[in-house]
Amino acid sequence: MFGSTFMTDTAPDLIPADKEKGTEGQTYTKVWQLTAPDQARGINQPYTATLKLSYDYKTSAQKLITLVDEAELRRIRDAGESLSMTNAVYSAGPLTVAVTSAPYEKTAAQHFGYDNIFPVQIKITNTGGGVVVPAGVGGGLYGGYYSSSYFGDAVNYPVGIKVTPPSGTSFVSTGGFGGNADCSSGTVTRDMWKGQDVDVTCLLSVNNAPAYKEDRPLTVEVFYRYETEASTPINVYGRDSGYGGFGGYQW
């Protein structure tokens, strides 16, 4: 009966569309047979059938980080200039990724004893019209694993974030203190605020600066399970009983 029937199905892995090659993605069709509720003759009752679809997804982003040697950094500061900044580019998907970096500076005593530290802020925003959900049985974030709690609180909208630093740099291990993520630990799990956005800040240390100036890519991979839904109206019309006294219904 409508309103109390829940049916599930698992689709096979589908090959996505490839815009560069001009090929379309695979499709999957599922047909459900519904039984209309008992309804008196002459009654037209509208119902709504809702389909929820969830799938595992990965969004990738890349940003060029400008690194300079100590002499060039001193010249830029003395001239009142700043390092060039480029926008991050990211793959299509329901979540968007923005990456912001600041020029590095000497802060040895302030940041866990490291020199040449600069923060990288990653902002992930839900723009797909659906919602991030915890992984289900048999699938999930980055190979079927995700953290079920974060500082003791339930994770309702979890995303896994893996950041690969530019060559010549490494992450500062913060242990999660100071509001900065410990990006050196691999994939970090965070809960999106009300399912809409999340900010993650990683600290990078420059270990091998270029001889003058060089743009090196930083890569961000976001792993998550995403759910969308669609609805369609169904009108049920009551009619005369069919042969043998059993009710016949149509929609």
BAFI-3210 file (N, C-alpha, C; in Angstrom, 3 decimals, decimal comma, padded with zeros to 6 digits):
// residues 251
n [1|2|3|4|5|6|7|8|9|10|11|12|13|14|15|16|17|18|19|20|21|22|23|24|25|26|27|28|29|30|31|32|33|34|35|36|37|38|39|40|41|42|43|44|45|46|47|48|49|50|51|52|53|54|55|56|57|58|59|60|61|62|63|64|65|66|67|68|69|70|71|72|73|74|75|76|77|78|79|80|81|82|83|84|85|86|87|88|89|90|91|92|93|94|95|96|97|98|99|100|101|102|103|104|105|106|107|108|109|110|111|112|113|114|115|116|117|118|119|120|121|122|123|124|125|126|127|128|129|130|131|132|133|134|135|136|137|138|139|140|141|142|143|144|145|146|147|148|149|150|151|152|153|154|155|156|157|158|159|160|161|162|163|164|165|166|167|168|169|170|171|172|173|174|175|176|177|178|179|180|181|182|183|184|185|186|187|188|189|190|191|192|193|194|195|196|197|198|199|200|201|202|203|204|205|206|207|208|209|210|211|212|213|214|215|216|217|218|219|220|221|222|223|224|225|226|227|228|229|230|231|232|233|234|235|236|237|238|239|240|241|242|243|244|245|246|247|248|249|250|251]
n.u [000,848|000,454|002,480|003,313|005,014|008,262|010,849|013,926|016,910|019,938|022,095|024,296|027,850|028,348|029,560|030,805|029,899|032,012|033,234|035,363|035,832|033,380|031,458|028,542|027,317|026,687|023,410|020,796|017,926|015,114|012,185|009,319|006,481|003,504|000,910|-002,268|-004,067|-007,106|-010,026|-012,907|-015,552|-015,621|-013,899|-011,068|-007,873|-004,862|-001,460|002,008|004,961|008,204|011,601|014,746|018,137|021,383|024,930|028,431|031,068|033,734|035,353|037,753|040,357|042,651|045,346|047,675|050,545|052,614|056,003|058,957|062,466|064,502|065,732|064,174|061,734|062,320|062,784|060,230|058,701|060,013|059,442|056,786|055,069|053,141|052,873|051,927|048,580|046,532|043,394|041,729|041,066|038,484|036,944|033,817|030,821|028,643|029,684|031,629|034,994|037,147|040,334|042,560|045,559|048,224|051,102|054,212|056,042|058,630|058,220|059,223|059,168|056,522|054,989|055,139|057,876|058,744|060,157|059,397|056,513|053,253|049,741|047,123|043,937|041,001|037,884|034,838|031,848|028,390|026,694|024,951|022,227|021,379|022,192|024,899|025,511|026,008|028,065|026,744|026,087|028,559|029,772|031,346|033,141|036,323|037,120|035,338|035,475|034,797|034,898|032,908|032,453|033,382|035,384|033,693|031,108|028,274|028,723|027,080|027,098|029,425|032,592|035,447|038,725|041,531|044,685|047,275|050,471|052,390|055,369|058,467|057,492|055,935|053,446|052,705|052,584|050,009|048,419|045,786|045,364|044,885|042,996|043,681|043,813|045,186|046,765|048,796|048,234|047,004|043,949|041,526|038,626|035,718|032,810|030,233|028,928|025,682|025,218|026,019|028,538|032,113|035,170|038,637|041,856|045,173|048,615|051,546|054,957|057,872|060,271|062,097|062,884|062,524|065,131|064,591|061,758|058,729|055,806|053,927|051,833|049,123|047,052|043,678|041,490|038,184|036,138|032,977|029,576|026,676|023,320|020,342|016,972|013,853|010,480|007,199|003,821|000,981|-002,147|-004,956|-007,802|-010,993|-013,135|-015,721|-016,193|-014,283|-014,425|-015,722|-015,903|-013,610|-011,735|-010,901|-008,300|-006,902|-004,352]
n.v [-001,189|002,267|004,725|003,169|001,299|000,227|-000,148|-001,480|-001,364|-002,375|-000,947|-001,887|-001,147|001,754|003,015|006,249|009,224|010,448|013,375|014,294|012,263|012,106|010,222|008,649|008,107|005,013|003,569|002,640|000,750|000,298|-001,437|-001,172|-002,805|-001,634|-001,888|-000,606|001,197|000,158|001,636|003,681|003,716|006,346|008,029|010,026|009,887|011,535|010,461|010,364|009,169|008,556|008,514|007,676|008,101|006,994|007,295|006,528|008,889|010,852|013,909|015,853|018,268|020,836|023,017|025,515|026,198|028,832|028,805|030,246|031,121|032,046|034,534|035,719|035,815|037,681|039,933|040,342|040,954|043,290|044,988|045,351|043,699|040,788|037,210|035,572|034,436|031,672|030,354|027,451|024,501|022,172|018,907|017,969|017,647|017,058|018,426|021,329|022,575|024,797|026,257|027,990|029,702|031,049|033,244|031,769|032,055|032,914|031,281|029,908|029,552|029,589|027,618|024,680|024,317|024,379|025,717|028,101|027,987|027,756|028,314|026,332|026,631|024,782|024,738|023,167|022,863|022,172|021,984|020,576|020,077|017,857|015,705|014,917|011,721|009,230|006,372|003,343|-000,179|-002,249|-000,396|002,833|005,703|006,222|003,376|001,935|002,681|004,888|007,483|007,117|008,860|012,070|013,685|012,645|013,247|012,454|011,810|013,284|014,207|013,134|013,694|012,523|013,699|014,032|015,310|016,070|017,217|019,901|019,175|019,121|020,078|019,465|018,200|019,693|017,987|018,297|017,080|017,668|019,870|023,395|024,093|023,328|020,914|017,629|016,963|015,350|012,813|011,331|010,528|012,756|012,911|014,826|016,571|017,996|021,213|021,375|019,949|021,492|022,920|022,812|023,625|023,165|023,408|023,090|022,818|023,648|022,853|024,180|022,339|022,023|024,465|026,162|027,256|029,826|030,753|028,916|027,262|024,851|021,973|021,432|018,881|017,978|015,539|014,590|012,422|010,865|009,922|010,416|011,615|011,886|012,826|012,116|012,793|011,645|012,214|010,101|009,165|007,646|005,909|005,078|002,311|000,167|-003,103|-005,921|-008,977|-011,774|-010,578|-009,396|-006,483|-004,145|-002,034|000,946|003,127]
n.w [000,000|-000,744|000,844|002,941|001,994|001,334|-000,862|-001,992|-004,005|-005,578|-007,782|-010,487|-010,922|-012,833|-015,892|-016,268|-018,191|-020,815|-021,621|-023,164|-024,997|-026,076|-025,370|-023,999|-020,651|-018,864|-018,322|-016,008|-015,387|-013,370|-012,553|-010,647|-009,293|-008,103|-005,666|-005,584|-003,015|-001,269|-002,410|-002,515|-004,964|-007,361|-006,048|-006,272|-005,468|-004,805|-004,673|-003,668|-005,001|-003,966|-004,828|-003,617|-004,214|-003,705|-003,896|-004,179|-004,423|-005,866|-005,685|-007,263|-006,871|-007,867|-007,177|-007,991|-006,200|-005,409|-004,927|-003,591|-003,387|-000,499|-000,900|-002,936|-001,637|000,382|-001,210|-002,343|-000,074|000,860|-001,211|-000,929|-002,265|-003,317|-003,459|-006,495|-007,096|-007,883|-008,989|-007,724|-009,604|-010,241|-010,461|-012,040|-010,122|-007,249|-005,063|-004,495|-004,551|-002,988|-002,787|-000,795|-000,317|001,695|001,572|002,559|005,663|008,046|010,955|013,200|016,021|016,589|015,371|016,143|016,014|013,361|010,332|007,710|007,333|006,001|005,794|004,294|003,185|002,809|001,378|001,241|-000,479|-000,639|-003,529|-005,020|-004,656|-003,301|-000,548|001,647|002,936|005,557|004,855|003,464|004,031|002,672|001,052|000,680|001,983|000,567|000,035|001,630|004,294|006,955|009,402|012,249|014,236|015,533|017,617|019,545|018,752|016,716|013,282|010,808|008,175|006,602|005,079|003,383|003,236|001,349|001,051|-001,104|-000,873|-002,480|-004,405|-002,654|-000,301|002,911|005,195|008,337|011,323|013,412|015,241|015,398|016,952|017,763|015,884|013,358|010,752|010,914|008,399|007,667|008,362|006,424|005,005|006,063|008,041|008,025|009,218|007,411|007,937|008,886|006,647|004,516|004,166|004,754|006,372|006,112|007,384|006,522|007,446|005,817|005,345|003,963|002,512|000,477|-001,312|-004,497|-006,818|-007,593|-008,336|-008,474|-009,663|-008,093|-008,026|-005,752|-004,603|-003,997|-002,826|-002,461|-000,795|-000,676|000,152|-001,661|-001,710|-003,526|-004,411|-006,054|-007,027|-007,973|-008,983|-008,274|-009,248|-007,864|-008,749|-007,653|-008,486|-009,866|-008,354|-009,454|-011,452|-009,680|-007,269|-006,285|-005,577|-008,106|-009,110|-010,382|-011,707]
ca.u [000,000|001,200|002,705|003,906|005,830|009,605|011,562|015,300|017,585|021,330|022,475|025,702|028,728|028,052|030,640|030,315|030,082|033,340|033,020|036,475|035,668|032,032|030,657|027,548|027,443|025,753|022,147|020,231|016,481|014,471|010,724|008,611|005,029|002,853|-000,493|-003,005|-004,885|-008,541|-010,588|-014,312|-015,857|-015,850|-012,886|-009,782|-006,952|-003,471|-000,370|003,336|006,005|009,506|012,769|015,995|019,283|022,660|026,063|029,744|031,591|034,980|035,617|039,175|040,682|044,089|045,707|049,104|051,111|053,854|057,091|060,122|063,578|064,523|066,089|063,022|060,717|062,710|062,575|058,793|058,239|060,579|058,785|055,360|054,328|052,646|053,006|050,776|047,606|045,686|042,209|041,725|040,160|037,980|036,128|032,380|030,215|027,713|030,420|032,676|036,168|037,945|041,600|043,192|046,848|048,876|052,555|054,844|056,865|059,419|057,469|059,763|058,784|055,068|054,317|055,684|059,301|059,038|060,382|058,738|055,170|052,143|048,479|046,301|042,553|040,165|036,452|034,011|030,476|027,375|025,961|024,284|020,801|021,115|022,789|025,907|024,998|026,986|028,155|025,924|026,755|029,151|030,389|031,566|034,218|037,651|037,307|034,419|035,718|034,683|034,823|031,518|032,371|034,445|035,401|032,584|029,807|027,901|029,010|025,871|027,387|030,875|033,386|036,856|039,527|042,931|045,443|048,632|051,188|053,294|056,717|059,339|056,813|055,333|052,488|053,082|051,720|049,495|047,638|044,426|045,264|044,971|042,000|044,204|043,697|046,441|046,706|049,872|047,752|046,352|042,612|040,890|037,169|035,074|031,356|029,802|028,032|024,296|025,240|026,217|029,930|033,110|036,478|039,771|043,114|046,390|049,851|052,606|056,324|058,697|061,509|063,006|062,431|063,184|066,254|064,055|060,302|058,133|054,432|053,823|050,415|048,579|045,870|042,698|040,485|037,098|035,381|031,713|028,377|025,726|021,948|019,370|015,658|012,901|009,113|006,221|002,449|000,206|-003,570|-005,661|-009,231|-011,849|-014,059|-016,541|-015,487|-014,069|-015,032|-015,517|-016,014|-012,362|-011,641|-009,929|-007,879|-005,990|-003,794]
ca.v [000,000|003,512|005,391|002,271|000,324|000,681|-001,129|-001,083|-002,063|-001,973|-000,920|-002,250|-000,017|002,321|003,802|007,622|009,850|010,995|014,513|014,423|011,273|012,236|009,033|008,795|007,194|003,889|003,798|001,480|000,888|-000,601|-001,334|-001,668|-002,955|-001,169|-002,234|000,572|000,955|000,000|002,973|003,653|004,178|007,775|008,780|010,227|010,252|011,665|009,992|010,743|008,147|009,210|007,672|008,197|007,459|007,360|006,736|006,981|009,838|011,525|015,176|016,186|019,669|021,099|024,429|025,770|026,946|029,482|028,730|031,050|030,960|033,030|035,854|036,269|036,129|038,937|041,021|040,574|041,641|044,642|045,795|045,451|042,886|039,504|036,113|035,402|033,449|031,105|029,680|025,991|023,897|020,923|018,084|018,154|016,819|017,790|019,255|022,158|022,686|026,017|026,154|029,283|029,588|032,298|033,130|031,220|033,004|032,324|031,269|028,706|029,393|029,634|026,479|023,354|024,257|024,286|026,948|028,214|027,448|028,557|027,556|026,118|026,439|024,065|024,911|022,262|023,363|021,340|022,750|019,622|019,938|016,683|015,746|013,913|010,783|008,207|005,239|002,196|-001,474|-002,702|000,673|003,986|006,607|005,712|001,952|001,323|003,071|006,294|007,641|007,260|009,938|013,066|014,292|012,137|013,604|011,684|012,456|013,162|014,518|012,950|013,696|012,188|014,694|013,658|016,407|015,730|018,504|020,114|018,630|020,006|020,512|018,392|018,684|019,758|017,152|019,128|016,298|018,191|020,997|024,722|024,296|022,886|019,479|016,902|016,438|014,391|011,485|010,687|011,047|013,352|012,900|015,987|016,624|019,255|021,971|021,282|019,330|022,495|023,259|022,488|024,234|022,414|024,131|022,283|023,596|023,117|023,277|024,136|021,609|022,143|025,603|026,253|028,191|031,188|030,740|027,809|026,873|023,413|021,661|020,776|018,141|017,646|014,546|014,540|011,179|010,986|009,262|011,494|011,149|012,779|012,211|012,607|012,372|011,703|012,019|008,942|009,311|006,370|006,094|003,986|001,889|-000,993|-004,347|-006,727|-010,308|-012,603|-009,811|-008,795|-005,094|-003,835|-000,638|001,401|004,487]
ca.w [000,000|-000,797|002,113|003,927|001,296|001,014|-001,657|-002,261|-005,092|-005,742|-009,187|-010,722|-011,220|-014,146|-016,488|-016,459|-019,505|-021,089|-022,517|-024,095|-026,066|-026,628|-025,092|-022,949|-019,531|-018,827|-017,619|-015,314|-015,244|-012,413|-012,608|-009,473|-009,431|-006,882|-005,475|-005,131|-001,817|-001,436|-002,531|-002,925|-006,312|-007,506|-005,310|-006,942|-004,396|-005,254|-003,832|-004,149|-004,914|-003,843|-005,035|-003,096|-004,843|-003,100|-004,621|-003,752|-005,410|-005,535|-006,352|-007,217|-007,116|-007,934|-007,110|-008,108|-005,090|-005,809|-003,964|-003,968|-002,463|000,581|-001,424|-003,650|-000,640|001,017|-002,166|-002,472|001,137|000,912|-002,250|-000,632|-003,223|-002,819|-004,409|-007,386|-006,638|-008,928|-008,468|-007,829|-010,577|-009,663|-011,343|-011,892|-009,090|-006,385|-004,114|-005,072|-003,689|-003,126|-002,056|-000,598|000,364|002,054|001,431|003,747|006,391|009,122|012,213|013,825|017,423|016,736|014,751|016,408|015,738|011,936|009,581|006,400|007,446|005,476|005,848|003,104|003,603|001,839|001,653|000,442|-000,448|-001,286|-004,536|-005,904|-004,434|-002,486|000,780|001,955|003,942|005,950|003,936|003,799|004,095|001,417|000,283|001,534|001,671|000,320|000,215|002,565|005,675|007,337|010,852|012,690|015,217|015,475|018,950|020,341|018,190|015,535|012,003|010,001|006,776|006,579|003,850|003,553|002,518|001,209|000,444|-001,508|-000,894|-003,619|-004,231|-001,885|000,924|003,688|006,172|009,737|012,135|014,501|016,181|015,451|017,867|017,180|014,835|012,076|010,525|010,796|007,039|007,488|008,742|005,283|004,748|007,233|007,973|008,612|009,095|006,812|008,805|008,425|005,322|003,469|003,879|005,770|006,161|006,636|007,226|006,650|007,537|004,976|005,599|002,759|002,779|-000,660|-002,118|-005,800|-006,890|-007,713|-008,175|-009,216|-009,330|-007,894|-007,769|-004,564|-005,025|-002,964|-003,210|-001,486|-000,936|000,055|-000,377|-001,924|-001,891|-004,150|-004,487|-007,056|-006,721|-009,064|-008,470|-008,731|-008,956|-007,719|-008,998|-007,225|-009,530|-009,491|-008,072|-010,639|-011,506|-008,517|-006,065|-005,852|-006,022|-009,147|-008,938|-011,440|-011,531]
c.u [000,881|001,351|003,336|004,803|007,180|010,333|012,944|015,874|019,012|021,698|023,928|026,538|028,480|029,235|030,116|030,532|031,493|033,174|034,134|036,324|034,279|031,154|029,691|027,793|026,427|024,506|021,676|018,748|015,949|012,972|010,138|007,116|004,397|001,393|-001,221|-003,823|-006,363|-009,194|-012,011|-014,493|-016,132|-014,836|-011,598|-008,793|-005,520|-002,490|000,953|004,308|007,357|010,624|013,997|017,143|020,552|023,786|027,361|030,373|032,923|035,090|037,081|039,379|042,197|044,328|047,220|049,545|052,444|054,863|058,272|061,248|063,603|064,831|064,903|061,908|061,034|062,473|061,105|058,262|058,728|059,903|057,295|054,499|053,828|052,841|051,750|049,888|046,792|044,505|042,345|040,749|039,736|037,086|034,651|031,834|029,332|028,391|031,479|033,793|036,904|039,179|042,244|044,489|047,403|050,374|053,184|055,762|057,625|058,644|057,920|059,247|057,281|054,375|055,126|057,146|059,679|059,311|059,527|057,350|054,176|050,887|047,828|044,890|041,751|038,713|035,662|032,555|029,548|026,553|025,090|022,799|020,414|021,776|023,831|025,384|026,108|026,941|027,293|026,747|027,304|029,755|030,656|032,733|035,538|037,831|036,462|034,608|035,435|034,535|033,385|031,356|033,570|034,388|034,149|031,209|029,536|028,197|027,820|026,125|028,890|031,480|034,817|037,685|040,985|043,651|046,853|049,426|052,031|054,662|057,587|058,706|056,291|054,382|053,104|052,094|051,287|048,760|046,212|044,266|045,355|043,995|042,457|044,097|045,081|046,456|047,816|049,417|047,104|045,015|041,983|039,378|036,614|033,568|030,970|028,768|026,629|024,216|025,594|027,677|030,829|034,424|037,549|041,040|044,283|047,589|050,937|053,955|057,123|060,031|062,551|062,484|063,154|064,322|065,775|062,560|059,721|056,716|054,355|052,403|050,191|047,265|044,993|041,716|039,452|036,254|034,100|030,639|027,295|024,344|021,092|018,022|014,807|011,529|008,239|004,822|001,801|-001,241|-004,240|-007,165|-009,992|-012,831|-014,836|-015,664|-015,380|-014,740|-014,718|-015,547|-014,724|-012,271|-010,586|-009,578|-006,902|-005,458|-003,079]
c.v [001,235|004,088|004,491|001,215|000,930|-000,441|-000,602|-001,911|-001,526|-002,064|-001,345|-000,995|000,447|003,156|005,211|008,109|010,415|012,120|014,636|013,463|011,324|011,025|009,301|007,780|006,067|004,270|002,497|001,741|-000,158|-000,359|-001,942|-001,772|-002,603|-001,626|-001,035|000,241|000,803|001,377|002,893|004,209|005,682|008,641|008,830|010,750|010,362|011,137|010,465|009,595|008,856|008,192|008,380|007,382|007,938|006,645|007,300|007,836|010,392|012,796|015,516|017,664|019,826|022,600|024,553|026,660|027,527|029,433|029,537|030,767|032,126|034,425|036,499|036,629|037,445|040,116|041,374|041,343|043,080|045,562|045,973|044,677|041,607|038,450|035,991|034,275|032,961|030,402|028,170|025,566|022,550|020,209|018,311|017,207|017,661|018,646|020,056|022,341|023,980|025,870|027,528|029,087|030,970|032,142|032,604|032,247|032,257|032,414|030,075|028,492|029,250|028,382|025,199|023,211|024,154|025,674|026,926|027,574|028,352|027,699|027,437|025,811|025,819|024,219|024,047|022,669|022,436|022,204|021,850|019,447|018,719|016,829|014,642|013,030|009,823|007,029|004,091|000,920|-001,829|-001,609|001,844|004,815|005,864|004,253|001,328|001,713|004,555|006,361|007,877|008,353|010,855|013,867|013,898|012,442|012,763|012,485|012,219|013,374|014,366|013,005|013,334|013,103|014,249|014,758|015,927|017,014|018,660|019,489|019,643|020,528|019,282|018,997|018,701|018,917|017,933|018,329|016,793|019,384|022,324|024,975|023,860|021,366|018,852|016,203|015,434|012,972|010,725|011,322|011,515|013,333|014,123|015,928|017,980|019,928|022,011|020,721|020,269|022,794|022,852|023,151|023,377|023,218|023,191|023,223|022,898|023,691|023,138|023,487|021,809|023,230|025,614|027,274|029,635|031,188|029,605|027,559|025,355|023,062|021,001|020,142|017,796|016,634|014,448|013,309|011,278|010,127|010,317|010,920|012,243|012,069|012,874|012,034|012,456|011,489|010,773|009,160|007,940|006,632|004,873|003,614|000,660|-002,207|-005,180|-008,087|-011,084|-011,846|-009,198|-007,374|-004,933|-002,357|-000,298|002,773|004,892]
c.w [000,000|000,604|003,149|003,297|000,945|000,301|-001,981|-003,394|-005,175|-007,210|-009,338|-010,934|-012,659|-014,630|-016,747|-017,884|-019,615|-022,109|-023,553|-025,274|-026,689|-026,396|-023,936|-021,842|-019,607|-018,037|-016,979|-015,093|-014,269|-012,458|-011,340|-009,778|-008,087|-006,848|-004,888|-003,885|-002,165|-001,426|-003,082|-004,333|-006,303|-006,780|-006,128|-005,894|-004,936|-004,218|-004,442|-003,930|-004,940|-003,990|-004,471|-003,680|-004,153|-003,827|-004,053|-004,843|-004,925|-006,359|-006,175|-007,538|-007,136|-007,930|-007,212|-006,948|-005,546|-004,671|-004,492|-002,986|-001,474|000,070|-002,134|-002,685|000,057|000,078|-002,292|-001,266|001,179|-000,099|-001,992|-001,603|-002,552|-003,893|-005,260|-006,876|-007,830|-008,277|-008,638|-008,915|-010,017|-010,659|-011,061|-010,840|-008,196|-005,320|-004,860|-004,054|-004,009|-002,250|-002,005|000,163|000,650|001,851|002,710|004,381|007,484|010,427|013,046|015,236|017,607|016,225|014,929|015,999|014,278|011,356|008,317|006,392|006,724|005,452|004,479|003,587|002,468|002,255|000,684|000,618|-001,213|-002,234|-005,409|-005,692|-003,635|-001,131|000,899|003,080|004,350|004,995|004,405|003,844|002,712|000,576|001,188|001,088|001,567|000,746|001,298|004,010|005,852|008,841|011,264|013,734|015,081|016,759|019,734|019,798|016,950|014,273|011,085|008,510|006,535|005,181|004,223|002,672|002,525|000,454|000,145|-001,664|-002,152|-003,343|-003,500|-000,617|001,657|004,699|007,568|010,527|013,370|015,553|016,330|016,364|017,102|016,060|013,469|011,959|010,446|009,442|006,769|007,771|007,596|005,008|006,047|007,038|008,691|008,350|008,519|007,718|008,201|007,007|004,190|003,161|005,035|005,372|006,817|006,359|007,494|006,714|006,735|005,398|004,315|003,107|001,694|-001,585|-003,459|-005,774|-007,023|-007,413|-009,024|-008,724|-009,247|-007,477|-006,404|-004,971|-003,827|-003,549|-002,091|-001,787|-000,112|-000,596|-000,483|-002,199|-002,505|-004,187|-005,560|-006,727|-007,960|-008,491|-009,074|-008,301|-008,943|-007,834|-008,488|-008,322|-009,033|-009,217|-009,339|-010,518|-010,231|-007,224|-005,542|-006,414|-007,114|-009,062|-010,045|-011,071|-012,801]
res [m|f|g|s|t|f|m|t|d|t|a|p|d|l|i|p|a|d|k|e|k|g|t|e|g|q|t|y|t|k|v|w|q|l|t|a|p|d|q|a|r|g|i|n|q|p|y|t|a|t|l|k|l|s|y|d|y|k|t|s|a|q|k|l|i|t|l|v|d|e|a|e|l|r|r|i|r|d|a|g|e|s|l|s|m|t|n|a|v|y|s|a|g|p|l|t|v|a|v|t|s|a|p|y|e|k|t|a|a|q|h|f|g|y|d|n|i|f|p|v|q|i|k|i|t|n|t|g|g|g|v|v|v|p|a|g|v|g|g|g|l|y|g|g|y|y|s|s|s|y|f|g|d|a|v|n|y|p|v|g|i|k|v|t|p|p|s|g|t|s|f|v|s|t|g|g|f|g|g|n|a|d|c|s|s|g|t|v|t|r|d|m|w|k|g|q|d|v|d|v|t|c|l|l|s|v|n|n|a|p|a|y|k|e|d|r|p|l|t|v|e|v|f|y|r|y|e|t|e|a|s|t|p|i|n|v|y|g|r|d|s|g|y|g|g|f|g|g|y|q|w]
***
